[in-house]
């Protein structure tokens, strides 16, 4: 079910504010235990924790996790290399992040267009 694929095949991110670890796992095609590990390794991943220590991720967390996934699984970075890349100033210019943002915007605009056509 959670077989790695390239970013073009990742499911679109639904238009909601918070996502459970299970939802993020499916959206990013990464198992929940990997997400919990990445939280320890990448300080930028900060899910909101609610009662029972349940994690709730926001949209920017999902995009960041997709970027980390791309760095590790597609571009061949190590954990340390991916961390350095994200912490460097060049990370803001990272094309995989912007491609992901643009792809998500297109999907959301197409959804709006479908609603308007009804």
PDB file as gemmi writes it, atoms N, CA and C in Angstrom:
CRYST1    1.000    1.000    1.000  90.00  90.00  90.00 P 1                      
ATOM      1  N   UNK A   1       0.812  -1.185   0.000  1.00  0.00           N  
ATOM      2  CA  UNK A   1       0.000   0.000   0.000  1.00  0.00           C  
ATOM      3  C   UNK A   1       0.861   1.257   0.000  1.00  0.00           C  
ATOM      4  N   UNK A   2       1.930   1.282   0.781  1.00  0.00           N  
ATOM      5  CA  UNK A   2       2.775   2.463   0.863  1.00  0.00           C  
ATOM      6  C   UNK A   2       4.056   2.255   0.059  1.00  0.00           C  
ATOM      7  N   UNK A   3       3.911   1.878  -1.202  1.00  0.00           N  
ATOM      8  CA  UNK A   3       5.082   1.685  -2.036  1.00  0.00           C  
ATOM      9  C   UNK A   3       5.605   3.030  -2.489  1.00  0.00           C  
ATOM     10  N   UNK A   4       6.928   3.233  -2.416  1.00  0.00           N  
ATOM     11  CA  UNK A   4       7.478   4.512  -2.854  1.00  0.00           C  
ATOM     12  C   UNK A   4       7.213   4.739  -4.340  1.00  0.00           C  
ATOM     13  N   UNK A   5       6.854   5.947  -4.690  1.00  0.00           N  
ATOM     14  CA  UNK A   5       6.664   6.330  -6.076  1.00  0.00           C  
ATOM     15  C   UNK A   5       7.266   7.706  -6.237  1.00  0.00           C  
ATOM     16  N   UNK A   6       7.255   8.241  -7.454  1.00  0.00           N  
ATOM     17  CA  UNK A   6       7.817   9.576  -7.594  1.00  0.00           C  
ATOM     18  C   UNK A   6       6.776  10.616  -7.221  1.00  0.00           C  
ATOM     19  N   UNK A   7       7.222  11.863  -7.046  1.00  0.00           N  
ATOM     20  CA  UNK A   7       6.339  12.937  -6.588  1.00  0.00           C  
ATOM     21  C   UNK A   7       5.127  13.134  -7.482  1.00  0.00           C  
ATOM     22  N   UNK A   8       5.250  12.827  -8.773  1.00  0.00           N  
ATOM     23  CA  UNK A   8       4.132  13.022  -9.690  1.00  0.00           C  
ATOM     24  C   UNK A   8       2.951  12.144  -9.334  1.00  0.00           C  
ATOM     25  N   UNK A   9       3.192  11.068  -8.610  1.00  0.00           N  
ATOM     26  CA  UNK A   9       2.132  10.116  -8.311  1.00  0.00           C  
ATOM     27  C   UNK A   9       1.584  10.258  -6.893  1.00  0.00           C  
ATOM     28  N   UNK A  10       2.117  11.169  -6.107  1.00  0.00           N  
ATOM     29  CA  UNK A  10       1.598  11.347  -4.754  1.00  0.00           C  
ATOM     30  C   UNK A  10       0.199  11.939  -4.837  1.00  0.00           C  
ATOM     31  N   UNK A  11      -0.680  11.497  -3.956  1.00  0.00           N  
ATOM     32  CA  UNK A  11      -2.058  12.011  -4.003  1.00  0.00           C  
ATOM     33  C   UNK A  11      -2.118  13.493  -3.650  1.00  0.00           C  
ATOM     34  N   UNK A  12      -3.121  14.207  -4.169  1.00  0.00           N  
ATOM     35  CA  UNK A  12      -3.261  15.627  -3.831  1.00  0.00           C  
ATOM     36  C   UNK A  12      -3.582  15.792  -2.346  1.00  0.00           C  
ATOM     37  N   UNK A  13      -3.178  16.921  -1.810  1.00  0.00           N  
ATOM     38  CA  UNK A  13      -3.427  17.209  -0.393  1.00  0.00           C  
ATOM     39  C   UNK A  13      -4.819  17.829  -0.279  1.00  0.00           C  
ATOM     40  N   UNK A  14      -5.709  17.207   0.481  1.00  0.00           N  
ATOM     41  CA  UNK A  14      -7.062  17.765   0.624  1.00  0.00           C  
ATOM     42  C   UNK A  14      -7.037  19.150   1.280  1.00  0.00           C  
ATOM     43  N   UNK A  15      -8.059  19.926   1.018  1.00  0.00           N  
ATOM     44  CA  UNK A  15      -8.136  21.281   1.561  1.00  0.00           C  
ATOM     45  C   UNK A  15      -8.670  21.310   2.976  1.00  0.00           C  
ATOM     46  N   UNK A  16      -7.918  20.794   3.905  1.00  0.00           N  
ATOM     47  CA  UNK A  16      -8.314  20.861   5.312  1.00  0.00           C  
ATOM     48  C   UNK A  16      -7.137  21.345   6.124  1.00  0.00           C  
ATOM     49  N   UNK A  17      -7.386  21.713   7.367  1.00  0.00           N  
ATOM     50  CA  UNK A  17      -6.351  22.352   8.174  1.00  0.00           C  
ATOM     51  C   UNK A  17      -5.404  21.362   8.853  1.00  0.00           C  
ATOM     52  N   UNK A  18      -5.938  20.282   9.401  1.00  0.00           N  
ATOM     53  CA  UNK A  18      -5.123  19.325  10.144  1.00  0.00           C  
ATOM     54  C   UNK A  18      -5.256  17.926   9.564  1.00  0.00           C  
ATOM     55  N   UNK A  19      -4.159  17.170   9.657  1.00  0.00           N  
ATOM     56  CA  UNK A  19      -4.113  15.804   9.158  1.00  0.00           C  
ATOM     57  C   UNK A  19      -3.551  14.893  10.240  1.00  0.00           C  
ATOM     58  N   UNK A  20      -4.126  13.704  10.373  1.00  0.00           N  
ATOM     59  CA  UNK A  20      -3.605  12.727  11.328  1.00  0.00           C  
ATOM     60  C   UNK A  20      -2.345  12.093  10.750  1.00  0.00           C  
ATOM     61  N   UNK A  21      -1.618  11.377  11.589  1.00  0.00           N  
ATOM     62  CA  UNK A  21      -0.393  10.718  11.122  1.00  0.00           C  
ATOM     63  C   UNK A  21      -0.725   9.672  10.047  1.00  0.00           C  
ATOM     64  N   UNK A  22      -1.878   9.018  10.178  1.00  0.00           N  
ATOM     65  CA  UNK A  22      -2.291   8.046   9.168  1.00  0.00           C  
ATOM     66  C   UNK A  22      -2.562   8.698   7.820  1.00  0.00           C  
ATOM     67  N   UNK A  23      -3.207   9.863   7.855  1.00  0.00           N  
ATOM     68  CA  UNK A  23      -3.481  10.587   6.607  1.00  0.00           C  
ATOM     69  C   UNK A  23      -2.185  11.067   5.958  1.00  0.00           C  
ATOM     70  N   UNK A  24      -1.266  11.590   6.760  1.00  0.00           N  
ATOM     71  CA  UNK A  24       0.011  12.065   6.231  1.00  0.00           C  
ATOM     72  C   UNK A  24       0.804  10.892   5.668  1.00  0.00           C  
ATOM     73  N   UNK A  25       0.725   9.774   6.348  1.00  0.00           N  
ATOM     74  CA  UNK A  25       1.394   8.570   5.878  1.00  0.00           C  
ATOM     75  C   UNK A  25       0.929   8.206   4.464  1.00  0.00           C  
ATOM     76  N   UNK A  26      -0.375   8.275   4.239  1.00  0.00           N  
ATOM     77  CA  UNK A  26      -0.915   7.961   2.910  1.00  0.00           C  
ATOM     78  C   UNK A  26      -0.598   9.052   1.900  1.00  0.00           C  
ATOM     79  N   UNK A  27      -0.701  10.312   2.299  1.00  0.00           N  
ATOM     80  CA  UNK A  27      -0.439  11.424   1.383  1.00  0.00           C  
ATOM     81  C   UNK A  27       1.018  11.478   0.923  1.00  0.00           C  
ATOM     82  N   UNK A  28       1.924  11.033   1.796  1.00  0.00           N  
ATOM     83  CA  UNK A  28       3.354  11.100   1.490  1.00  0.00           C  
ATOM     84  C   UNK A  28       3.955   9.742   1.147  1.00  0.00           C  
ATOM     85  N   UNK A  29       3.145   8.703   1.249  1.00  0.00           N  
ATOM     86  CA  UNK A  29       3.592   7.332   0.986  1.00  0.00           C  
ATOM     87  C   UNK A  29       4.824   6.978   1.814  1.00  0.00           C  
ATOM     88  N   UNK A  30       4.706   7.270   3.112  1.00  0.00           N  
ATOM     89  CA  UNK A  30       5.743   6.960   4.093  1.00  0.00           C  
ATOM     90  C   UNK A  30       5.037   6.365   5.303  1.00  0.00           C  
ATOM     91  N   UNK A  31       5.581   5.305   5.867  1.00  0.00           N  
ATOM     92  CA  UNK A  31       4.928   4.660   7.012  1.00  0.00           C  
ATOM     93  C   UNK A  31       4.970   5.556   8.253  1.00  0.00           C  
ATOM     94  N   UNK A  32       3.965   5.415   9.146  1.00  0.00           N  
ATOM     95  CA  UNK A  32       3.903   6.277  10.338  1.00  0.00           C  
ATOM     96  C   UNK A  32       5.166   6.242  11.200  1.00  0.00           C  
ATOM     97  N   UNK A  33       5.791   5.079  11.350  1.00  0.00           N  
ATOM     98  CA  UNK A  33       6.995   5.038  12.192  1.00  0.00           C  
ATOM     99  C   UNK A  33       8.135   5.844  11.570  1.00  0.00           C  
ATOM    100  N   UNK A  34       8.154   5.935  10.245  1.00  0.00           N  
ATOM    101  CA  UNK A  34       9.166   6.754   9.565  1.00  0.00           C  
ATOM    102  C   UNK A  34       8.896   8.233   9.837  1.00  0.00           C  
ATOM    103  N   UNK A  35       7.622   8.628   9.810  1.00  0.00           N  
ATOM    104  CA  UNK A  35       7.263  10.014  10.115  1.00  0.00           C  
ATOM    105  C   UNK A  35       7.701  10.391  11.534  1.00  0.00           C  
ATOM    106  N   UNK A  36       7.454   9.483  12.485  1.00  0.00           N  
ATOM    107  CA  UNK A  36       7.852   9.771  13.870  1.00  0.00           C  
ATOM    108  C   UNK A  36       9.379   9.896  13.987  1.00  0.00           C  
ATOM    109  N   UNK A  37      10.097   9.055  13.247  1.00  0.00           N  
ATOM    110  CA  UNK A  37      11.562   9.129  13.236  1.00  0.00           C  
ATOM    111  C   UNK A  37      12.025  10.456  12.630  1.00  0.00           C  
ATOM    112  N   UNK A  38      11.418  10.834  11.496  1.00  0.00           N  
ATOM    113  CA  UNK A  38      11.806  12.087  10.841  1.00  0.00           C  
ATOM    114  C   UNK A  38      11.546  13.290  11.744  1.00  0.00           C  
ATOM    115  N   UNK A  39      10.516  13.226  12.588  1.00  0.00           N  
ATOM    116  CA  UNK A  39      10.257  14.319  13.531  1.00  0.00           C  
ATOM    117  C   UNK A  39      11.459  14.525  14.453  1.00  0.00           C  
ATOM    118  N   UNK A  40      12.132  13.443  14.829  1.00  0.00           N  
ATOM    119  CA  UNK A  40      13.306  13.535  15.694  1.00  0.00           C  
ATOM    120  C   UNK A  40      14.509  14.075  14.934  1.00  0.00           C  
ATOM    121  N   UNK A  41      14.595  13.749  13.650  1.00  0.00           N  
ATOM    122  CA  UNK A  41      15.761  14.102  12.838  1.00  0.00           C  
ATOM    123  C   UNK A  41      15.665  15.491  12.203  1.00  0.00           C  
ATOM    124  N   UNK A  42      14.450  15.959  11.954  1.00  0.00           N  
ATOM    125  CA  UNK A  42      14.254  17.241  11.273  1.00  0.00           C  
ATOM    126  C   UNK A  42      13.442  18.155  12.180  1.00  0.00           C  
ATOM    127  N   UNK A  43      14.109  19.167  12.732  1.00  0.00           N  
ATOM    128  CA  UNK A  43      13.455  20.078  13.684  1.00  0.00           C  
ATOM    129  C   UNK A  43      12.309  20.856  13.046  1.00  0.00           C  
ATOM    130  N   UNK A  44      12.310  20.962  11.707  1.00  0.00           N  
ATOM    131  CA  UNK A  44      11.269  21.733  11.023  1.00  0.00           C  
ATOM    132  C   UNK A  44       9.904  21.056  11.064  1.00  0.00           C  
ATOM    133  N   UNK A  45       9.864  19.751  11.276  1.00  0.00           N  
ATOM    134  CA  UNK A  45       8.582  19.036  11.350  1.00  0.00           C  
ATOM    135  C   UNK A  45       8.062  19.166  12.774  1.00  0.00           C  
ATOM    136  N   UNK A  46       6.978  19.930  12.916  1.00  0.00           N  
ATOM    137  CA  UNK A  46       6.430  20.187  14.251  1.00  0.00           C  
ATOM    138  C   UNK A  46       4.921  19.993  14.247  1.00  0.00           C  
ATOM    139  N   UNK A  47       4.453  18.755  14.314  1.00  0.00           N  
ATOM    140  CA  UNK A  47       3.005  18.579  14.380  1.00  0.00           C  
ATOM    141  C   UNK A  47       2.459  19.087  15.713  1.00  0.00           C  
ATOM    142  N   UNK A  48       1.223  19.537  15.669  1.00  0.00           N  
ATOM    143  CA  UNK A  48       0.536  19.949  16.900  1.00  0.00           C  
ATOM    144  C   UNK A  48       0.193  18.672  17.653  1.00  0.00           C  
ATOM    145  N   UNK A  49       0.451  18.649  18.944  1.00  0.00           N  
ATOM    146  CA  UNK A  49       0.101  17.460  19.729  1.00  0.00           C  
ATOM    147  C   UNK A  49      -1.072  17.789  20.622  1.00  0.00           C  
ATOM    148  N   UNK A  50      -2.090  16.956  20.551  1.00  0.00           N  
ATOM    149  CA  UNK A  50      -3.301  17.170  21.346  1.00  0.00           C  
ATOM    150  C   UNK A  50      -3.438  16.043  22.360  1.00  0.00           C  
ATOM    151  N   UNK A  51      -4.626  15.903  22.917  1.00  0.00           N  
ATOM    152  CA  UNK A  51      -4.829  14.913  23.980  1.00  0.00           C  
ATOM    153  C   UNK A  51      -4.319  13.530  23.571  1.00  0.00           C  
ATOM    154  N   UNK A  52      -3.773  12.861  24.532  1.00  0.00           N  
ATOM    155  CA  UNK A  52      -3.218  11.544  24.272  1.00  0.00           C  
ATOM    156  C   UNK A  52      -1.966  11.591  23.419  1.00  0.00           C  
ATOM    157  N   UNK A  53      -1.360  12.777  23.296  1.00  0.00           N  
ATOM    158  CA  UNK A  53      -0.146  12.955  22.503  1.00  0.00           C  
ATOM    159  C   UNK A  53      -0.364  12.640  21.015  1.00  0.00           C  
ATOM    160  N   UNK A  54      -1.608  12.789  20.556  1.00  0.00           N  
ATOM    161  CA  UNK A  54      -1.903  12.545  19.142  1.00  0.00           C  
ATOM    162  C   UNK A  54      -1.366  13.679  18.289  1.00  0.00           C  
ATOM    163  N   UNK A  55      -0.776  13.298  17.149  1.00  0.00           N  
ATOM    164  CA  UNK A  55      -0.164  14.283  16.260  1.00  0.00           C  
ATOM    165  C   UNK A  55      -1.173  14.772  15.230  1.00  0.00           C  
ATOM    166  N   UNK A  56      -1.154  16.078  14.986  1.00  0.00           N  
ATOM    167  CA  UNK A  56      -1.950  16.668  13.920  1.00  0.00           C  
ATOM    168  C   UNK A  56      -1.028  17.564  13.097  1.00  0.00           C  
ATOM    169  N   UNK A  57      -0.859  17.187  11.848  1.00  0.00           N  
ATOM    170  CA  UNK A  57       0.034  17.901  10.945  1.00  0.00           C  
ATOM    171  C   UNK A  57      -0.752  18.944  10.153  1.00  0.00           C  
ATOM    172  N   UNK A  58      -0.091  20.060   9.836  1.00  0.00           N  
ATOM    173  CA  UNK A  58      -0.697  21.083   9.002  1.00  0.00           C  
ATOM    174  C   UNK A  58      -0.161  20.947   7.577  1.00  0.00           C  
ATOM    175  N   UNK A  59      -0.776  21.677   6.653  1.00  0.00           N  
ATOM    176  CA  UNK A  59      -0.413  21.594   5.234  1.00  0.00           C  
ATOM    177  C   UNK A  59       1.084  21.809   5.014  1.00  0.00           C  
ATOM    178  N   UNK A  60       1.676  22.809   5.683  1.00  0.00           N  
ATOM    179  CA  UNK A  60       3.102  23.065   5.473  1.00  0.00           C  
ATOM    180  C   UNK A  60       3.952  21.890   5.949  1.00  0.00           C  
ATOM    181  N   UNK A  61       3.481  21.161   6.976  1.00  0.00           N  
ATOM    182  CA  UNK A  61       4.192  19.963   7.427  1.00  0.00           C  
ATOM    183  C   UNK A  61       4.169  18.885   6.343  1.00  0.00           C  
ATOM    184  N   UNK A  62       3.005  18.722   5.719  1.00  0.00           N  
ATOM    185  CA  UNK A  62       2.866  17.705   4.669  1.00  0.00           C  
ATOM    186  C   UNK A  62       3.780  18.048   3.496  1.00  0.00           C  
ATOM    187  N   UNK A  63       3.815  19.303   3.098  1.00  0.00           N  
ATOM    188  CA  UNK A  63       4.697  19.720   2.000  1.00  0.00           C  
ATOM    189  C   UNK A  63       6.165  19.508   2.365  1.00  0.00           C  
ATOM    190  N   UNK A  64       6.524  19.822   3.605  1.00  0.00           N  
ATOM    191  CA  UNK A  64       7.894  19.619   4.056  1.00  0.00           C  
ATOM    192  C   UNK A  64       8.254  18.137   4.059  1.00  0.00           C  
ATOM    193  N   UNK A  65       7.341  17.303   4.533  1.00  0.00           N  
ATOM    194  CA  UNK A  65       7.591  15.859   4.556  1.00  0.00           C  
ATOM    195  C   UNK A  65       7.760  15.328   3.137  1.00  0.00           C  
ATOM    196  N   UNK A  66       6.966  15.840   2.209  1.00  0.00           N  
ATOM    197  CA  UNK A  66       7.136  15.441   0.805  1.00  0.00           C  
ATOM    198  C   UNK A  66       8.490  15.881   0.274  1.00  0.00           C  
ATOM    199  N   UNK A  67       8.957  17.048   0.686  1.00  0.00           N  
ATOM    200  CA  UNK A  67      10.268  17.517   0.258  1.00  0.00           C  
ATOM    201  C   UNK A  67      11.369  16.626   0.843  1.00  0.00           C  
ATOM    202  N   UNK A  68      11.247  16.277   2.118  1.00  0.00           N  
ATOM    203  CA  UNK A  68      12.219  15.386   2.755  1.00  0.00           C  
ATOM    204  C   UNK A  68      12.214  14.028   2.056  1.00  0.00           C  
ATOM    205  N   UNK A  69      11.025  13.528   1.767  1.00  0.00           N  
ATOM    206  CA  UNK A  69      10.894  12.245   1.069  1.00  0.00           C  
ATOM    207  C   UNK A  69      11.616  12.291  -0.278  1.00  0.00           C  
ATOM    208  N   UNK A  70      11.436  13.387  -1.000  1.00  0.00           N  
ATOM    209  CA  UNK A  70      12.095  13.550  -2.286  1.00  0.00           C  
ATOM    210  C   UNK A  70      13.613  13.573  -2.132  1.00  0.00           C  
ATOM    211  N   UNK A  71      14.101  14.327  -1.141  1.00  0.00           N  
ATOM    212  CA  UNK A  71      15.547  14.397  -0.917  1.00  0.00           C  
ATOM    213  C   UNK A  71      16.128  13.025  -0.593  1.00  0.00           C  
ATOM    214  N   UNK A  72      15.430  12.265   0.252  1.00  0.00           N  
ATOM    215  CA  UNK A  72      15.957  10.974   0.694  1.00  0.00           C  
ATOM    216  C   UNK A  72      15.758   9.872  -0.344  1.00  0.00           C  
ATOM    217  N   UNK A  73      14.556   9.732  -0.861  1.00  0.00           N  
ATOM    218  CA  UNK A  73      14.229   8.590  -1.705  1.00  0.00           C  
ATOM    219  C   UNK A  73      14.522   8.805  -3.180  1.00  0.00           C  
ATOM    220  N   UNK A  74      14.401  10.034  -3.658  1.00  0.00           N  
ATOM    221  CA  UNK A  74      14.567  10.279  -5.087  1.00  0.00           C  
ATOM    222  C   UNK A  74      15.920  10.885  -5.426  1.00  0.00           C  
ATOM    223  N   UNK A  75      16.408  11.779  -4.545  1.00  0.00           N  
ATOM    224  CA  UNK A  75      17.670  12.454  -4.843  1.00  0.00           C  
ATOM    225  C   UNK A  75      18.872  11.813  -4.154  1.00  0.00           C  
ATOM    226  N   UNK A  76      18.625  10.817  -3.311  1.00  0.00           N  
ATOM    227  CA  UNK A  76      19.706  10.029  -2.729  1.00  0.00           C  
ATOM    228  C   UNK A  76      20.465  10.678  -1.579  1.00  0.00           C  
ATOM    229  N   UNK A  77      19.888  11.688  -0.939  1.00  0.00           N  
ATOM    230  CA  UNK A  77      20.547  12.322   0.203  1.00  0.00           C  
ATOM    231  C   UNK A  77      20.505  11.390   1.415  1.00  0.00           C  
ATOM    232  N   UNK A  78      21.492  11.537   2.291  1.00  0.00           N  
ATOM    233  CA  UNK A  78      21.440  10.872   3.594  1.00  0.00           C  
ATOM    234  C   UNK A  78      20.575  11.744   4.500  1.00  0.00           C  
ATOM    235  N   UNK A  79      20.246  11.241   5.689  1.00  0.00           N  
ATOM    236  CA  UNK A  79      19.480  12.047   6.654  1.00  0.00           C  
ATOM    237  C   UNK A  79      20.244  13.343   6.953  1.00  0.00           C  
ATOM    238  N   UNK A  80      21.524  13.223   7.237  1.00  0.00           N  
ATOM    239  CA  UNK A  80      22.335  14.405   7.537  1.00  0.00           C  
ATOM    240  C   UNK A  80      22.407  15.361   6.359  1.00  0.00           C  
ATOM    241  N   UNK A  81      22.570  14.824   5.166  1.00  0.00           N  
ATOM    242  CA  UNK A  81      22.626  15.664   3.972  1.00  0.00           C  
ATOM    243  C   UNK A  81      21.312  16.371   3.716  1.00  0.00           C  
ATOM    244  N   UNK A  82      20.197  15.656   3.916  1.00  0.00           N  
ATOM    245  CA  UNK A  82      18.876  16.265   3.736  1.00  0.00           C  
ATOM    246  C   UNK A  82      18.654  17.352   4.787  1.00  0.00           C  
ATOM    247  N   UNK A  83      19.077  17.088   6.019  1.00  0.00           N  
ATOM    248  CA  UNK A  83      18.934  18.091   7.083  1.00  0.00           C  
ATOM    249  C   UNK A  83      19.725  19.349   6.731  1.00  0.00           C  
ATOM    250  N   UNK A  84      20.974  19.157   6.270  1.00  0.00           N  
ATOM    251  CA  UNK A  84      21.796  20.306   5.880  1.00  0.00           C  
ATOM    252  C   UNK A  84      21.167  21.067   4.720  1.00  0.00           C  
ATOM    253  N   UNK A  85      20.630  20.338   3.777  1.00  0.00           N  
ATOM    254  CA  UNK A  85      20.002  20.971   2.613  1.00  0.00           C  
ATOM    255  C   UNK A  85      18.809  21.830   3.042  1.00  0.00           C  
ATOM    256  N   UNK A  86      17.999  21.291   3.939  1.00  0.00           N  
ATOM    257  CA  UNK A  86      16.829  22.039   4.410  1.00  0.00           C  
ATOM    258  C   UNK A  86      17.235  23.248   5.250  1.00  0.00           C  
ATOM    259  N   UNK A  87      18.323  23.128   5.992  1.00  0.00           N  
ATOM    260  CA  UNK A  87      18.757  24.227   6.852  1.00  0.00           C  
ATOM    261  C   UNK A  87      19.510  25.302   6.084  1.00  0.00           C  
ATOM    262  N   UNK A  88      20.018  24.952   4.913  1.00  0.00           N  
ATOM    263  CA  UNK A  88      20.781  25.941   4.139  1.00  0.00           C  
ATOM    264  C   UNK A  88      19.856  26.950   3.481  1.00  0.00           C  
ATOM    265  N   UNK A  89      20.385  28.057   3.096  1.00  0.00           N  
ATOM    266  CA  UNK A  89      19.584  29.079   2.423  1.00  0.00           C  
ATOM    267  C   UNK A  89      19.113  28.605   1.060  1.00  0.00           C  
ATOM    268  N   UNK A  90      19.819  27.666   0.476  1.00  0.00           N  
ATOM    269  CA  UNK A  90      19.422  27.145  -0.828  1.00  0.00           C  
ATOM    270  C   UNK A  90      18.130  26.350  -0.764  1.00  0.00           C  
ATOM    271  N   UNK A  91      17.744  25.910   0.441  1.00  0.00           N  
ATOM    272  CA  UNK A  91      16.537  25.092   0.541  1.00  0.00           C  
ATOM    273  C   UNK A  91      15.306  25.865   0.092  1.00  0.00           C  
ATOM    274  N   UNK A  92      15.330  27.186   0.266  1.00  0.00           N  
ATOM    275  CA  UNK A  92      14.195  27.992  -0.168  1.00  0.00           C  
ATOM    276  C   UNK A  92      14.085  28.005  -1.680  1.00  0.00           C  
ATOM    277  N   UNK A  93      15.186  27.709  -2.350  1.00  0.00           N  
ATOM    278  CA  UNK A  93      15.185  27.693  -3.802  1.00  0.00           C  
ATOM    279  C   UNK A  93      15.023  26.271  -4.345  1.00  0.00           C  
ATOM    280  N   UNK A  94      14.811  25.316  -3.473  1.00  0.00           N  
ATOM    281  CA  UNK A  94      14.714  23.921  -3.903  1.00  0.00           C  
ATOM    282  C   UNK A  94      13.507  23.728  -4.809  1.00  0.00           C  
ATOM    283  N   UNK A  95      13.763  23.252  -5.998  1.00  0.00           N  
ATOM    284  CA  UNK A  95      12.710  23.138  -7.003  1.00  0.00           C  
ATOM    285  C   UNK A  95      11.656  22.095  -6.656  1.00  0.00           C  
ATOM    286  N   UNK A  96      12.033  21.035  -5.958  1.00  0.00           N  
ATOM    287  CA  UNK A  96      11.033  20.012  -5.633  1.00  0.00           C  
ATOM    288  C   UNK A  96       9.940  20.590  -4.743  1.00  0.00           C  
ATOM    289  N   UNK A  97      10.299  21.497  -3.844  1.00  0.00           N  
ATOM    290  CA  UNK A  97       9.314  22.131  -2.973  1.00  0.00           C  
ATOM    291  C   UNK A  97       8.361  22.991  -3.801  1.00  0.00           C  
ATOM    292  N   UNK A  98       8.922  23.797  -4.693  1.00  0.00           N  
ATOM    293  CA  UNK A  98       8.084  24.667  -5.506  1.00  0.00           C  
ATOM    294  C   UNK A  98       7.231  23.881  -6.493  1.00  0.00           C  
ATOM    295  N   UNK A  99       7.797  22.829  -7.049  1.00  0.00           N  
ATOM    296  CA  UNK A  99       6.999  21.979  -7.947  1.00  0.00           C  
ATOM    297  C   UNK A  99       5.811  21.399  -7.202  1.00  0.00           C  
ATOM    298  N   UNK A 100       6.041  20.958  -5.983  1.00  0.00           N  
ATOM    299  CA  UNK A 100       4.975  20.396  -5.156  1.00  0.00           C  
ATOM    300  C   UNK A 100       3.897  21.451  -4.862  1.00  0.00           C  
ATOM    301  N   UNK A 101       4.333  22.659  -4.522  1.00  0.00           N  
ATOM    302  CA  UNK A 101       3.387  23.747  -4.258  1.00  0.00           C  
ATOM    303  C   UNK A 101       2.557  24.081  -5.498  1.00  0.00           C  
ATOM    304  N   UNK A 102       3.208  24.186  -6.633  1.00  0.00           N  
ATOM    305  CA  UNK A 102       2.510  24.520  -7.879  1.00  0.00           C  
ATOM    306  C   UNK A 102       1.537  23.414  -8.255  1.00  0.00           C  
ATOM    307  N   UNK A 103       1.965  22.172  -8.136  1.00  0.00           N  
ATOM    308  CA  UNK A 103       1.092  21.033  -8.455  1.00  0.00           C  
ATOM    309  C   UNK A 103      -0.154  21.060  -7.576  1.00  0.00           C  
ATOM    310  N   UNK A 104       0.054  21.349  -6.276  1.00  0.00           N  
ATOM    311  CA  UNK A 104      -1.071  21.398  -5.341  1.00  0.00           C  
ATOM    312  C   UNK A 104      -2.018  22.548  -5.684  1.00  0.00           C  
ATOM    313  N   UNK A 105      -1.470  23.705  -6.051  1.00  0.00           N  
ATOM    314  CA  UNK A 105      -2.315  24.845  -6.431  1.00  0.00           C  
ATOM    315  C   UNK A 105      -3.151  24.540  -7.662  1.00  0.00           C  
ATOM    316  N   UNK A 106      -2.545  23.875  -8.629  1.00  0.00           N  
ATOM    317  CA  UNK A 106      -3.274  23.518  -9.849  1.00  0.00           C  
ATOM    318  C   UNK A 106      -4.446  22.604  -9.510  1.00  0.00           C  
ATOM    319  N   UNK A 107      -4.209  21.621  -8.673  1.00  0.00           N  
ATOM    320  CA  UNK A 107      -5.271  20.694  -8.278  1.00  0.00           C  
ATOM    321  C   UNK A 107      -6.395  21.445  -7.574  1.00  0.00           C  
ATOM    322  N   UNK A 108      -6.027  22.344  -6.664  1.00  0.00           N  
ATOM    323  CA  UNK A 108      -7.044  23.105  -5.935  1.00  0.00           C  
ATOM    324  C   UNK A 108      -7.818  24.030  -6.864  1.00  0.00           C  
ATOM    325  N   UNK A 109      -7.134  24.657  -7.819  1.00  0.00           N  
ATOM    326  CA  UNK A 109      -7.827  25.530  -8.780  1.00  0.00           C  
ATOM    327  C   UNK A 109      -8.762  24.731  -9.692  1.00  0.00           C  
ATOM    328  N   UNK A 110      -8.339  23.534 -10.067  1.00  0.00           N  
ATOM    329  CA  UNK A 110      -9.218  22.679 -10.879  1.00  0.00           C  
ATOM    330  C   UNK A 110     -10.464  22.292 -10.091  1.00  0.00           C  
ATOM    331  N   UNK A 111     -10.310  22.043  -8.781  1.00  0.00           N  
ATOM    332  CA  UNK A 111     -11.464  21.737  -7.928  1.00  0.00           C  
ATOM    333  C   UNK A 111     -12.413  22.934  -7.874  1.00  0.00           C  
ATOM    334  N   UNK A 112     -11.878  24.136  -7.720  1.00  0.00           N  
ATOM    335  CA  UNK A 112     -12.699  25.334  -7.686  1.00  0.00           C  
ATOM    336  C   UNK A 112     -13.431  25.507  -9.017  1.00  0.00           C  
ATOM    337  N   UNK A 113     -12.736  25.271 -10.103  1.00  0.00           N  
ATOM    338  CA  UNK A 113     -13.336  25.384 -11.430  1.00  0.00           C  
ATOM    339  C   UNK A 113     -14.505  24.404 -11.593  1.00  0.00           C  
ATOM    340  N   UNK A 114     -14.299  23.168 -11.114  1.00  0.00           N  
ATOM    341  CA  UNK A 114     -15.381  22.159 -11.194  1.00  0.00           C  
ATOM    342  C   UNK A 114     -16.606  22.610 -10.418  1.00  0.00           C  
ATOM    343  N   UNK A 115     -16.401  23.176  -9.229  1.00  0.00           N  
ATOM    344  CA  UNK A 115     -17.514  23.647  -8.409  1.00  0.00           C  
ATOM    345  C   UNK A 115     -18.225  24.807  -9.109  1.00  0.00           C  
ATOM    346  N   UNK A 116     -17.463  25.705  -9.691  1.00  0.00           N  
ATOM    347  CA  UNK A 116     -18.054  26.858 -10.358  1.00  0.00           C  
ATOM    348  C   UNK A 116     -18.848  26.453 -11.602  1.00  0.00           C  
ATOM    349  N   UNK A 117     -18.469  25.389 -12.253  1.00  0.00           N  
ATOM    350  CA  UNK A 117     -19.159  24.948 -13.466  1.00  0.00           C  
ATOM    351  C   UNK A 117     -20.500  24.286 -13.167  1.00  0.00           C  
ATOM    352  N   UNK A 118     -20.699  23.862 -11.899  1.00  0.00           N  
ATOM    353  CA  UNK A 118     -21.937  23.181 -11.529  1.00  0.00           C  
ATOM    354  C   UNK A 118     -23.103  24.119 -11.481  1.00  0.00           C  
TER     355      UNK A 118                                                      
END                                                                             
